[in-house]
Amino acid sequence: MENYFWRQDLISFQNQPLDFFVLSEAEKNHILTKKGFHNQITYAILLKYFESEKHFPDRAIELLPYAYERLVDQLDIYVSFEELKWPTERTLIRFRESIRGFLGYREMTQNDKTDLSSWLSKNILPQVPDEEELFEAAEFFCRHHKIELFSKNEMKRLLVKTSNVFEQNILNGIAQSLSN
């Protein structure tokens, strides 16, 4: 399941039209506040990926060749792809925080997970969606509330738990009405 969704995200990102990779002046100015060419291009790639997918890539290094060629010219960066260095984890954490702030998103909290589960139980699960529809509904909720999507594994665990609780509530309701 996880690999399927990762490939779908990568395909989605790679299938963006070329104009998607055009940086606005605000984006360009924001990116250029990062020190060094390596940081600027990495930040630009993460920014565009997040704009497309609403989460950060698990394996961002695989995205570089595709995104690099579309962004490097706009930033007047003269570092070849082979020379590009991926930043440290600490730098990536700072970049993620900065990108979320720049785009008005935030990380998911425990309250958000509770709200998502309640919303799914009330609005989506009664319609008996398949697994893909349930994922899409959860992604819709997160995008609507400007919450960063969490990992596919975490999302799957939350959706399975929510579905199990929903089904258990139905069974409890049936058992209760039969005993009356």
C-alpha positions as CSV (number, residue, x, y, z in Angstrom):
1,M,0.0,0.0,0.0
2,E,2.7,2.5,1.0
3,N,4.7,2.0,-2.2
4,Y,1.6,2.4,-4.3
5,F,0.8,5.8,-2.8
6,W,4.5,6.9,-2.9
7,R,4.6,6.1,-6.6
8,Q,1.3,7.9,-7.1
9,D,2.7,11.0,-5.4
10,L,5.8,10.9,-7.4
11,I,3.9,10.4,-10.6
12,S,1.5,13.2,-9.7
13,F,4.5,15.5,-9.0
14,Q,6.3,14.6,-12.2
15,N,3.2,15.0,-14.2
16,Q,2.6,18.6,-13.2
17,P,2.6,20.9,-16.2
18,L,5.7,22.9,-16.8
19,D,4.1,26.1,-15.7
20,F,3.5,24.6,-12.2
21,F,7.3,24.8,-11.8
22,V,7.4,28.5,-12.6
23,L,8.3,30.4,-9.4
24,S,6.3,33.4,-8.4
25,E,8.2,36.5,-7.3
26,A,7.2,35.9,-3.7
27,E,8.4,32.3,-3.9
28,K,11.6,33.3,-5.6
29,N,12.3,36.0,-3.0
30,H,11.5,33.6,-0.2
31,I,13.8,30.9,-1.7
32,L,16.7,33.4,-2.2
33,T,16.7,34.1,1.6
34,K,18.3,30.7,2.0
35,K,22.1,30.7,2.1
36,G,23.9,28.9,-0.7
37,F,22.9,27.4,-4.0
38,H,22.5,23.9,-2.6
39,N,20.0,25.1,0.1
40,Q,18.1,27.3,-2.4
41,I,17.5,24.5,-5.0
42,T,16.6,22.0,-2.3
43,Y,14.2,24.4,-0.7
44,A,12.6,25.2,-4.1
45,I,12.1,21.5,-4.8
46,L,10.6,20.8,-1.4
47,L,8.3,23.9,-1.8
48,K,7.0,22.8,-5.2
49,Y,6.5,19.2,-4.0
50,F,4.6,20.4,-1.0
51,E,2.4,22.7,-3.1
52,S,1.6,19.7,-5.3
53,E,1.2,16.9,-2.7
54,K,0.5,18.8,0.6
55,H,3.2,16.7,2.4
56,F,6.9,16.3,2.1
57,P,8.5,13.5,0.2
58,D,9.9,10.5,2.2
59,R,12.7,10.0,-0.3
60,A,13.3,13.4,-1.7
61,I,16.5,12.5,-3.3
62,E,14.6,10.6,-6.0
63,L,12.8,13.8,-6.9
64,L,15.9,15.9,-7.6
65,P,16.6,15.1,-11.3
66,Y,13.1,16.0,-12.4
67,A,12.6,19.1,-10.3
68,Y,16.2,20.3,-10.5
69,E,16.1,21.0,-14.3
70,R,12.8,22.9,-14.1
71,L,13.8,25.1,-11.2
72,V,17.6,25.8,-11.5
73,D,17.3,28.2,-14.4
74,Q,14.8,30.4,-12.6
75,L,17.1,30.8,-9.6
76,D,20.3,31.4,-11.7
77,I,22.0,28.5,-10.0
78,Y,25.1,27.2,-11.7
79,V,25.7,24.0,-9.7
80,S,25.5,20.9,-11.8
81,F,23.1,18.2,-10.6
82,E,26.0,15.9,-9.9
83,E,27.5,18.5,-7.5
84,L,24.3,19.1,-5.6
85,K,24.5,18.2,-1.9
86,W,21.4,17.2,0.0
87,P,21.1,19.2,3.4
88,T,21.3,17.7,6.8
89,E,18.2,16.4,8.6
90,R,18.3,19.5,10.9
91,T,18.3,21.8,7.9
92,L,15.4,19.8,6.3
93,I,13.4,20.2,9.5
94,R,13.9,23.9,9.4
95,F,13.0,24.0,5.7
96,R,9.7,22.0,6.3
97,E,8.7,24.4,9.1
98,S,9.5,27.4,6.9
99,I,7.6,26.0,3.9
100,R,4.5,25.2,6.0
101,G,4.5,28.7,7.4
102,F,5.0,30.3,4.0
103,L,2.1,28.4,2.5
104,G,-0.2,28.7,5.6
105,Y,-0.1,25.0,6.6
106,R,0.6,23.4,9.9
107,E,1.5,19.9,11.2
108,M,-1.3,17.6,12.2
109,T,-2.0,17.5,16.0
110,Q,-3.7,14.9,18.0
111,N,-6.9,17.1,18.1
112,D,-6.8,17.2,14.3
113,K,-6.6,13.4,14.2
114,T,-9.6,13.2,16.5
115,D,-11.5,15.7,14.3
116,L,-10.6,13.8,11.2
117,S,-11.8,10.5,12.7
118,S,-15.1,12.1,13.8
119,W,-15.7,13.7,10.4
120,L,-15.0,10.4,8.6
121,S,-17.3,8.5,10.9
122,K,-20.1,11.0,10.5
123,N,-19.8,11.9,6.8
124,I,-17.8,9.3,4.9
125,L,-17.9,5.8,6.5
126,P,-21.8,5.5,6.4
127,Q,-21.4,5.6,2.6
128,V,-19.2,2.4,2.8
129,P,-16.2,3.8,0.8
130,D,-13.4,1.6,-0.5
131,E,-9.9,2.1,0.9
132,E,-8.9,4.6,-1.9
133,E,-12.1,6.7,-1.4
134,L,-11.4,6.8,2.4
135,F,-7.8,8.0,1.7
136,E,-9.1,10.6,-0.7
137,A,-11.7,11.9,1.9
138,A,-9.0,12.1,4.6
139,E,-6.7,14.0,2.2
140,F,-9.6,16.4,1.3
141,F,-10.2,17.1,5.0
142,C,-6.5,17.8,5.6
143,R,-6.2,20.1,2.5
144,H,-9.4,21.9,3.4
145,H,-8.1,22.6,6.9
146,K,-4.5,23.4,5.6
147,I,-3.0,20.5,7.6
148,E,0.1,18.8,6.3
149,L,-0.7,15.2,5.3
150,F,1.1,12.7,7.4
151,S,2.9,9.6,6.2
152,K,0.9,7.0,4.3
153,N,1.5,4.4,7.0
154,E,0.3,6.8,9.7
155,M,-2.7,7.7,7.6
156,K,-3.5,4.0,7.0
157,R,-3.3,3.2,10.8
158,L,-5.7,6.1,11.6
159,L,-8.1,5.1,8.9
160,V,-8.1,1.4,9.9
161,K,-8.6,2.4,13.6
162,T,-11.5,4.8,12.6
163,S,-13.1,2.2,10.5
164,N,-12.9,-0.4,13.2
165,V,-14.4,1.9,15.8
166,F,-17.2,2.8,13.4
167,E,-18.0,-0.8,12.6
168,Q,-17.8,-1.7,16.3
169,N,-20.3,1.1,17.1
170,I,-22.7,-0.3,14.5
171,L,-22.4,-3.8,15.9
172,N,-23.0,-2.5,19.4
173,G,-26.1,-0.7,18.2
174,I,-27.4,-3.8,16.6
175,A,-26.7,-5.9,19.6
176,Q,-28.4,-3.4,21.9
177,S,-31.5,-3.2,19.7
178,L,-31.7,-7.0,19.6
179,S,-31.5,-7.3,23.3
180,N,-34.4,-4.8,23.8
